């Protein structure tokens, strides 16, 4: 009885393997068939382009904001429509097949043509009406651009501004934003890139914190304090660890957050010493510089598609953005470092700083 059951299970296994082999053969034959152009979908091609740029389907799914299972399904649909296998599925990710490399070039050109078509659609606009989208780093967007934008928008009440404040760089070519302001210089030759200035960072703490824990005089003293740091995919979290002579900033207790607004709040409320833009004092942030001999800076880059130059409304926004980063009016954006205490006396009277004593954060409920 046991022997008979053994043979029965073995036969089932062989039958299952034969069926699986037949499905694989059928799949291969289907992929090698004539492409079915009627089944081609731009959504599938868009997912294919994302997968070609990312090391895995999971990361591509995050890029296009859909589930990983949907990515797999769309890639399979595109493989069936084109009649070729596009990716080799490997344990460490997905790899383009030789056949897919030629398709990738054509798909990239198709995407480029589509975006040019959309850009052309936006060229007949009234300067005082319409929509404009700007992507900018969170801190600059929240504490610098937005306060200035509120006054500017009063002059053009029919304009719709979409301000995306995030540390992730927007893909301007793929219409994620009309204009992007970021710390990393774009390298795509199809984009126009200009430097707006440089943002300098310096250690700050609240008076309350320094009164409670004392004021450090040098880097060695800081190691006995608490540290507040913003952690983001586009920020090297080792920058301040290296400046403090540490292998990791986690050697110092404190607060870590992905939000510059949350980091500022933590510093103001006395959670520890943290880095802020040097203009924090000029904008009346309730914090004081901590002079321990270290600071850091990032260049600020603006990038946009060349077609924007044909749209008067967007050209006007470009000029306005350049004006609010004018280093003559706002010396904290100069390439050279200026100590935060010196900046308040360098701001010309005609420069409008739109932040008052109560702007940054509010007292929490008791």
C-alpha positions in Angstrom: 0.0 0.0 0.0 2.9 2.3 0.9 4.7 1.4 -2.3 1.5 2.1 -4.4 1.1 5.5 -2.8 4.7 6.3 -3.5 4.2 5.6 -7.2 1.0 7.6 -7.2 2.7 10.7 -5.8 5.6 10.3 -8.1 3.3 10.1 -11.1 1.5 13.3 -9.9 4.8 15.1 -9.6 5.9 14.1 -13.1 2.5 15.2 -14.4 2.8 18.5 -12.7 6.3 19.1 -14.1 5.1 18.2 -17.6 2.2 20.7 -17.4 4.6 23.4 -16.1 7.0 22.7 -18.9 4.2 22.9 -21.5 3.2 26.3 -20.1 6.8 27.5 -20.3 7.0 26.3 -23.9 3.7 27.9 -24.8 4.8 31.2 -23.1 8.1 31.1 -25.1 6.3 30.4 -28.4 3.9 33.3 -27.6 6.8 35.7 -26.9 8.4 34.7 -30.2 5.2 35.3 -32.1 4.4 38.4 -34.3 3.9 41.5 -32.1 0.3 42.5 -31.5 0.4 46.3 -31.8 -3.3 46.6 -30.9 -2.4 45.5 -27.4 0.3 48.0 -26.8 -0.4 50.4 -23.9 1.4 53.6 -23.0 1.0 52.7 -19.3 2.8 49.5 -19.9 5.6 51.3 -21.7 5.9 53.9 -18.9 6.3 51.1 -16.4 8.9 49.4 -18.7 10.9 52.6 -18.7 10.8 52.9 -15.0 11.9 49.2 -14.6 14.8 49.8 -17.0 16.2 52.6 -14.8 15.7 50.9 -11.4 17.6 47.8 -10.2 14.4 45.9 -9.2 10.6 45.9 -9.9 9.9 46.9 -6.3 12.0 50.1 -6.7 10.3 50.8 -10.1 6.9 50.4 -8.4 7.8 53.1 -5.8 9.0 55.4 -8.7 5.7 55.2 -10.6 3.6 55.0 -7.4 1.9 51.6 -8.1 2.2 48.2 -6.5 4.9 45.7 -7.3 2.4 43.2 -8.5 0.9 45.7 -10.9 4.4 46.3 -12.3 4.9 42.6 -12.9 1.5 42.4 -14.6 2.2 45.3 -16.9 5.6 44.0 -17.9 4.1 40.6 -18.7 1.4 42.4 -20.8 4.0 44.3 -22.7 6.1 41.2 -23.3 3.1 39.4 -24.7 2.2 42.4 -26.9 5.7 42.7 -28.3 6.4 39.0 -28.5 9.8 39.2 -26.7 11.0 38.7 -23.1 12.1 42.1 -21.8 13.7 41.2 -18.4 15.5 38.3 -16.9 14.2 37.9 -13.4 17.2 37.4 -11.1 17.4 36.9 -7.3 19.0 40.3 -6.9 16.6 42.1 -9.2 15.6 42.4 -12.9 18.0 42.7 -15.9 17.2 43.9 -19.4 17.5 41.2 -22.1 19.5 42.0 -25.3 16.2 42.3 -27.2 14.9 44.9 -24.7 17.8 47.2 -25.1 16.7 48.2 -28.7 13.1 48.5 -27.5 14.3 50.8 -24.6 15.8 53.2 -27.1 12.5 53.4 -29.1 10.4 53.7 -25.9 12.6 56.6 -24.7 12.1 58.4 -27.9 8.4 57.8 -27.7 8.3 59.2 -24.2 10.3 62.3 -25.3 7.9 62.9 -28.1 4.9 62.6 -25.8 6.3 65.1 -23.3 7.2 67.6 -26.1 3.6 67.3 -27.3 2.3 68.2 -23.8 4.8 71.1 -23.5 3.6 72.4 -26.9 0.0 72.3 -25.6 0.9 74.8 -22.8 2.5 77.4 -24.9 -0.6 79.5 -25.6 -1.3 80.9 -22.2 -2.3 84.2 -20.7 0.4 85.6 -18.5 -2.0 86.3 -15.7 -3.9 83.1 -15.8 -3.1 79.4 -15.7 -1.2 76.9 -13.6 2.5 76.7 -12.6 4.1 73.9 -10.6 7.4 74.3 -8.7 9.3 71.5 -6.9 11.6 72.7 -4.2 13.4 71.3 -1.1 11.2 71.2 2.0 13.0 73.8 4.0 13.5 76.4 1.2 9.9 75.8 0.1 8.4 76.2 3.5 10.5 79.0 5.1 11.7 80.9 2.1 9.7 80.5 -1.1 6.2 80.2 0.3 6.2 83.4 2.4 7.5 85.3 -0.6 5.0 83.6 -2.9 2.0 84.7 -0.8 2.8 88.4 -1.5 3.6 87.7 -5.2 0.4 85.8 -5.8 -1.7 88.8 -4.7 -0.5 90.6 -7.8 -1.7 87.7 -10.0 -4.8 86.2 -8.2 -5.8 84.1 -11.1 -2.6 82.1 -11.2 -2.6 78.7 -9.6 0.6 77.7 -7.9 1.4 74.1 -7.1 4.4 74.1 -4.8 5.8 70.6 -4.1 8.0 70.7 -1.0 10.1 67.5 -0.8 13.7 66.4 -0.7 13.2 64.1 -3.7 14.2 65.7 -6.9 11.3 66.1 -9.3 11.7 64.8 -12.9 11.1 67.9 -15.0 11.3 66.0 -18.3 8.5 63.8 -17.1 6.4 66.8 -16.2 6.5 66.2 -12.4 7.1 70.0 -12.2 7.6 72.9 -14.5 10.5 74.2 -12.5 12.6 72.3 -9.9 14.8 73.9 -7.2 17.2 71.4 -5.7 20.7 70.8 -4.1 21.8 68.3 -6.7 22.9 69.6 -10.1 20.9 67.9 -13.0 23.1 66.3 -15.6 20.5 65.8 -18.4 21.6 67.9 -21.4 18.0 68.4 -22.5 17.3 70.6 -19.4 18.3 74.2 -18.7 20.2 74.5 -15.4 21.2 77.7 -13.5 22.7 78.2 -10.1 20.5 80.3 -7.8 23.0 80.6 -5.0 24.4 78.6 -2.1 22.7 77.6 1.2 24.9 77.6 4.2 24.2 75.5 7.3 25.4 76.2 10.9 24.8 74.6 14.3 22.0 76.2 16.3 20.3 75.6 19.7 17.6 77.3 21.7 18.4 79.5 24.6 16.4 77.1 26.8 18.6 74.2 25.8 21.9 76.0 26.3 20.7 77.3 29.7 19.8 73.8 30.8 22.8 71.8 29.4 25.4 74.5 28.9 27.0 75.8 25.7 29.6 73.7 24.0 32.9 75.5 23.1 34.3 73.0 20.7 33.6 69.7 18.8 34.7 67.7 21.8 32.1 69.4 24.0 29.3 68.7 21.5 29.8 64.9 21.9 28.4 65.3 25.4 25.2 66.9 24.1 22.1 65.9 22.1 21.9 66.3 18.4 19.0 67.0 16.1 19.4 65.9 12.4 17.3 65.8 9.3 17.7 62.4 7.5 16.7 62.2 3.9 17.5 60.1 0.8 19.0 63.2 -0.9 21.1 64.3 2.1 24.3 62.6 3.1 23.6 61.8 6.8 27.4 61.3 7.3 28.2 64.9 6.6 27.9 66.0 10.2 29.2 62.8 11.6 32.5 63.3 9.7 32.7 67.0 10.8 32.3 65.8 14.4 34.9 63.1 13.9 32.4 60.2 14.3 31.7 57.0 12.4 28.0 57.7 12.9 25.8 60.5 14.2 24.0 57.8 16.2 26.9 58.0 18.7 25.2 61.2 20.0 21.6 60.8 21.4 18.9 63.1 20.1 16.2 63.4 17.4 16.4 62.2 13.8 13.6 63.2 11.3 13.1 63.3 7.6 11.4 66.7 7.9 13.2 70.0 8.0 10.1 71.6 9.7 10.1 68.9 12.4 13.9 69.4 12.9 13.5 73.1 13.3 10.7 72.6 15.8 12.8 70.2 17.8 15.7 72.6 17.9 13.4 75.5 19.0 11.8 73.4 21.7 15.2 72.4 23.2 15.6 68.8 21.9 19.2 69.4 21.2 21.8 71.1 18.9 21.0 71.0 15.2 21.9 72.6 11.9 19.8 75.3 10.3 20.3 77.6 7.3 22.4 80.7 8.4 19.5 82.9 7.4 17.5 81.5 10.4 18.5 84.5 12.6 17.7 87.1 9.9 14.2 85.5 9.7 13.9 85.8 13.5 14.0 82.1 14.4 14.2 81.7 18.2 17.6 80.0 18.2 21.2 81.0 18.7 24.4 80.0 16.8 26.6 77.4 18.4 30.2 78.3 17.6 32.2 75.1 17.5 34.1 75.8 14.3 32.0 73.8 11.7 29.6 74.6 9.0 28.5 73.2 5.6 26.9 74.4 2.4 24.9 73.2 -0.7 24.6 74.9 -4.1 21.0 75.7 -5.0 20.1 74.7 -8.6 17.1 75.7 -10.7 16.2 73.5 -13.7 13.5 73.5 -16.3 12.6 72.4 -19.8 13.6 74.7 -22.7 10.0 75.0 -23.8 9.2 77.1 -20.8 10.9 80.0 -22.5 8.0 80.1 -24.9 5.4 80.6 -22.2 5.3 84.2 -20.9 3.6 83.2 -17.6 6.3 80.7 -16.8 9.1 83.1 -17.9 7.7 85.6 -15.4 7.8 82.9 -12.6 11.4 82.1 -13.6 12.4 85.8 -13.2 10.5 86.1 -9.9 12.3 83.0 -8.5 15.7 84.5 -9.5 14.7 87.7 -7.7 14.1 86.0 -4.4 17.5 84.4 -4.5 19.2 87.7 -5.4 22.5 87.6 -3.4 22.6 91.4 -3.2 19.3 91.6 -1.4 19.7 88.3 0.5 23.4 87.9 1.4 22.9 84.4 3.0 22.7 83.0 -0.5 26.2 84.2 -1.5 28.9 81.6 -2.2 31.1 82.9 0.7 30.1 81.9 4.2 28.9 84.7 6.5 28.3 84.1 10.2 24.6 84.1 11.2 25.2 87.0 13.6 26.5 89.2 10.8 23.7 88.6 8.4 21.0 90.8 10.1 23.1 93.9 9.5 23.8 93.1 5.8 20.1 93.0 4.7 19.3 96.1 2.6 16.2 98.0 3.7 14.4 97.4 0.4 14.7 93.6 0.9 11.4 92.2 2.1 11.7 89.4 4.6 8.2 88.1 5.1 8.6 86.3 8.4 7.6 87.6 11.8 8.3 86.6 15.3 5.4 84.0 15.4 6.0 82.4 12.0 8.2 79.5 12.7 6.5 77.3 15.3 3.9 77.7 17.9 3.8 76.6 21.5 2.3 73.1 21.9 -0.9 72.6 23.9 -0.2 72.1 27.6 
